[in-house]
């Protein structure tokens, strides 16, 4: 039983999908309930894993593997050669991401109550997306990682294209093609590594790639650098890194907010996860050589996102650029390439996941009531919906890094790391933090207290079911803010010794 | 040759071919003598049954040692067995589609012919895959070609069908002539038509003057055969012929005929040109020409995938898509890695199921309305949700998305291309990039099916035989995507890495 714990966790949403298949199409409430319940087993299993880890259980004991595909006929030489196993496992980072994914999926499912049509298809795809996301973080070899990575692609295409807003199909296509190209580049890297070393197991690759004498066909230094740059591009599309970001803006604006919660909260983080896990893990030397470039890209992302967020007129666009800006902080932390920096980057991944989920949940609430997210049309909502406005402000505070909330810890650590290595760059980047405060307060204050060209009389404040996600998210944000050990403890072994 | 000698041959090796041959003769006679009012669809079922019996017979032969009869003109080695299996399975599925094919006009009188011409075509492909001699090889090729020419034009009152047959005949004869011309050089140099004998003579050839002649013959044969593969440079016929031919015939051409093309290509090229030493005396000629094949593969992938973007007619779209898939298969052929046979075989296995499944749905949706515009797929999800989801499975597999057989097939081809040294980075990159381009048109069909309001009213009735095709194809596409090891194990245990190909 114990040995298939992770499989159970990853594929638990499948149960929901199967049950949904038998539910009649018109039964709106039943479908919604089932959709939410479908995400619950994963939450329970993920939390159980987390607490049993805190209770002293080692993460290695979660590992599982089964032989899956054997390419060619090298079995006689070495049974592991060109074999792809079905192998799952977790480290501290993956554990955090799994907890984050399962919790956000549950909350996003609740936010999906605002979806207006075809709940059956929606929730089936939603749960499929969750399987993909959980799988990405637990996969122990590159092929499996790639498969789960692609599994997130297809449901997202449909979820954006069918349930999104006005320009949804274009957004769905640009999502598909950008990410398709990104994963194509990733696939080339994976297959080159596979062909040269005969394995895709991440732990094995970490050793093999850096010890040329053990490899089937030696990998030259220049090829390694090429592969690392390809990896940077592949995950740069996902993250997104500055020139590769345009698809992500469209998705943020056109996709239904419940999906953006997951998109911005989890899917973008796969880019960071991949860079840390594979970039840093398999190509540590190349990573170090390009660390400055990564830090510069991070600062560019941070400032570019912040400046453009300043002039947006649509609240969703503000948040989209804010996501770009915040992903810059992840890159800054990674570019620092020391313990504090990497830890800060990982903190930022989790923290931004929670914060953007909170903000987009509130967008979902707002849109459901007023059918607009344009700053011009919003204003003075503090009067009609004081609670929503209050939480919006709280979310903005967390996002701009108010001490006591999760955003502060992660930004502080990322910059701490960078100041150690490249103080000038860090000083430039710090400007971005100030800009963050400016654009967020500008947007949020306009919504809550500003003047509006519309009247919102008798607007409904937070409904009972909408309380749960907001409270959970705020609670987690503050918990991480005041007691960061919930995150740092699982990461201890991971970041130890980075940067030497 | 007296009777005793004749009987001494091990005719058992040809059992599958005999079964198909007998069934063809039987169907011809039945069609002739059965009264007019008897529905000819019964002939389709007989044809289908005969293919099943042939599969069973082939299954019985799987364990046999490699053998050859008729002075080594007919070889039954693992290669022949493995690919014959694909040809038979593909034809069985095509026949099921043909049984349910009910176009608006133009097929009623010729229904009988419709079925047994598939069988003669199939017989041709089987002989091709087993032949050890250029003569039998060519006879098989012609049997397939002539059957398909007639099949393409079978809707005699239909203008498009006529156009299709005409173009097919003309292009086909030119390409055949080119192939034959290329083969004549081989015969001229070696004085034999037997593949093994030719390879033997060529190994000891040490006059460098012949290398150029042989190179010329290589290109002629390759170009001529590219007609059957529908790959560049002989791909232009595909869209027009696919569009005009009856849908089951299109399915046959895009699957069975294409597989046969690859079978003959591998048989001739690998048997003969890997035996010829290049000027440096060590590398075989086939490896020396890799770059040229690679170039053609790249152009095929690019042309197929780019032109497909502009198609509105679903059959033309699938014509270009099938050109692109020929390109992917050529990548595997170019690389000549250890896994070449495995990867080509597996990709074709996947291709049989995903492509025929897609054609089953195309036939369902387009035959009734009499037009093949992609707009008829609009709102298919509303009209028939299960059909739409099934089609989505086939399309995802064609696009190479994980979880489907198509993905594993592509993975295997990549691996082959990168495993050899020097690795074919450019070719592999082109293959991946064009696969992403293919998302555009494959997902265009998805957009129609899932996002658009429904175009046609009325329920879609799915006849029994087509249902069977859909279930088999969808199940196989997913099964081989999730558990490909089943197919790999089958290959390992029955064909032993195709070691007897050269022996």
Interface residues (C-beta under 8 A of the other chain):
Chain A: X67 X68 X69 X70 X71 X72 X73 X75 X82 X143 X146 X147 X150 X151 X153 X154 X157 X158 X161 X162 X169 X173 X176 X177 X180 X181 X184 X187 X188 X191 X192 X194 X195 X196 X217
Chain B: X338 X339 X342 X396 X401 X402 X403 X407 X408 X411 X412 X414 X415 X418 X419 X421 X423 X425 X428 X429 X432 X433 X435 X436 X439 X440 X443 X446 X447 X450 X451 X484 X485 X488 X492 X497
